[in-house]
Amino acid sequence: MSFSNYSTPPSSPQPGDDPGRQPRKVLEEVLYEVKRVIVGQDAMLERLLVALLTGGHVLLEGVPGLAKTLTVRTLADVMGGSFQRIQFTPDLVPADLVGTRIYRPDTGRFDTELGPVFGNFLLADEINRAPAKVQSALLEVMQEHQVTIGTESFPVPHPFLVLATQNPIESEGTYPLPEAQIDRFLFKVLVDYPTLGEEASVVGRSLRPVEQVGVRLSMPELERFQRAVREIFVDREVVAHAVQLVDGTRHPERYGLDSLSHLIQYGASPRGAIGMVQAGQALALLRGRRHVLIEDIRDLAPDVLRHRLVLSYDALSDDVSADDILSRLLAAVGGSVQQSGVPADQSDYDAA
């Protein structure tokens, strides 16, 4: 899908007027509305929409000033969902996120005060500035979509999406995310600088009043699209290709990449293959198809896998990044499925 053709607004009914609206048309309207405020960042916008349709979470990494926070806030406004922002700092405690129990002297009871995680869109800004115990407080809400305070559990609103940002250029006063938490993110998206033309547009827009966006997609409609994603057909060869890519991060020598074995300490978990296939279903819907292509899996592979690789000291000392390894793996595996990696049982994929 190209995002460069939104110079005129698509004509369509407002959210809720037509329950039969096609997902691709509605999502084009969402993109147009967001791009009234955001210049460029097409790849980030596509991944955010895929994450929304999949129900996954996104980790955005980029230097300050690249509109990460503004993008998330604008997307929440266009979706009509509730937006919460938490600025992570070293003195934050878990109760600041999920809530706590407060004693009321007038009633002699403990009342539960829910924290800011209770919203459709949660922006965890500079998540690596908070200590591990605070980062771990997000684990339950990201995975189970609920928060436990005392003996009670409280579900968060649905749909629920965590978008976390981190600054890659500062190391003082930061706490690297533990692998158990970073694996919960569907994508790790690297946000790059805009082009010269895009930056000129950003400066030009800063001289005018901020555009006011309208709601183009309601939360019930988004839930309908999420159900439609699960009906997108996935062929067994597509599943096999995703599994081979993940297997290549654990056993690169099987794919003729013996030189990578000493660079990878731990490969991607099964969440990597699951994430690629499920995100592939959402990407297919976004691009107007009812089936997933191997190309969809390959397009998504770097964003799904880069944060799931634990690199060895040799890789770090040689300045080899996860993207360097994944680019060599994608070239070695190629766009076709090796026969030895195709599962023998078709029945597991018929439902997909």
C-alpha positions, 0 to 999 in steps of 0.5 A: 500500500502506498501512503503518498496518494492522500492529497485529497480526503477520501469521501466516505461515511462517518464511523458507525454509519455503515457496518459493511465498510471495507477494511482497506477503505476505512484504513486509508481514511485513517491514514489520510487523517493521521497524515494531516498532522504527521509528515512522512514516517510511512513505515512506522504508520503501517506497522502501527496499524498492523499492530492495532489489527493484530492486537500486538504492542510496539516498541519505537526506537529513535532519537528525540524529535521524530514525532513518535509521541505526536504520532501515537496521540494523533492515531488515538484521536483518529481512532476515537479511543482513550489515550494515556501517556506515562513519562518513565523516570528513575523514581517511578514505582509500579503503583504509579502505573497500575494503581494502588489501594488507598485507605479511607479514614472516613469509611475505614475501608481500602479503595482501589485507585486505578492507574494510567494504564487503563486506556485504549492507547498507552504511550510508555515514553522513554521506557528504558529510564525506569528501573526493572521493577517498573518495567516488569509491572507492564508484563501482566497488562501487556500479556493478559490485558488485566491488572491485579491489585491486592486480590482483585483483577481489573481488565483494561479497555479493549482494544488495548495497545502499548506503544513504548519509546526509547532513546538509543543515543543515551545510556546514562540513567537508563535500564535496558529492557529485560528479554522477558518484557521485550519479547512481548512487543510484536514490533521494534520499529526503528524511526529514522530521520525525515528526508529533506522534502519531508523536513521542509514540510514539517517546518512549514506546518510548524508555522501554521495552526495545528490541524484538527483531526476527526474520528475515522474509525470507532473502537467497535469497528476496529474490533470487527476488523481484528476479527476479520484479520483472523479469517485471512487465509495462511498457506502452509508454505507461508507458515513454513517460511516464517518458521524457517526464518526463526529457525535460522536465528537459532541454527544459522549453519543449517542455511549455509551461514556458519559464520553467524553462529558465533554472533548469536547467543540466543535466537528468536523464540516461537513468538517470532514465528507467531508474530510474523504470521499474525502480522502478515494476516493484518498486513494482507488485510491492510493491502486489500488481500484475503491471503498472506504472501511470503513477501508479507512475511519477509517485509515484516521479518526485521521489525518482528525479529530484531529485538528477539535476538540476543547477540554475543560479545563477538557481535557487539565487539565487531559492531554487528547489529541484529539487522545485519544478521537478519539481512544475511538470513533473509538472503540465505533463506530466499523467497521460497520454502525449502522442502525440508522445512515444510510441515507434513501435516496440512490440517493444522493450517486449514483453519487459518 
